[in-house]
Amino acid sequence: MKAGIHPENYRLVAFKDMSNEDVFLTKSTVNTKETLEVEGVEYPLIKLEISRTSHPFYTGKTKLVDTAGRIDKFKNKYSKFKKEE
């Protein structure tokens, strides 16, 4: 390994899957301001939308994604900014 190019600040970080509330700990250098207490110890927190515990490839279950609902929400939210001709 080349000396002086690898980060020195590895520490345990809690990663939380927001779709199923699963939490796992691993070492990382990622920066965050949020924290989470796991078994009485406070760790920096990174929120994930999908992880190995919720991804269809790993779970073997398909997940319906409501893209039409997302588009409608977006249009409704930003319709007030629409330019009038």
Protein Blocks (a to p, Z undefined) as FASTA:
>chain_A
ZZhiacfkbccdddddfklopacddddfbdcfbdcdeehiacdddddfbdfklgmklnop
acdddfklmmmmmmmmmmmmpccZZ
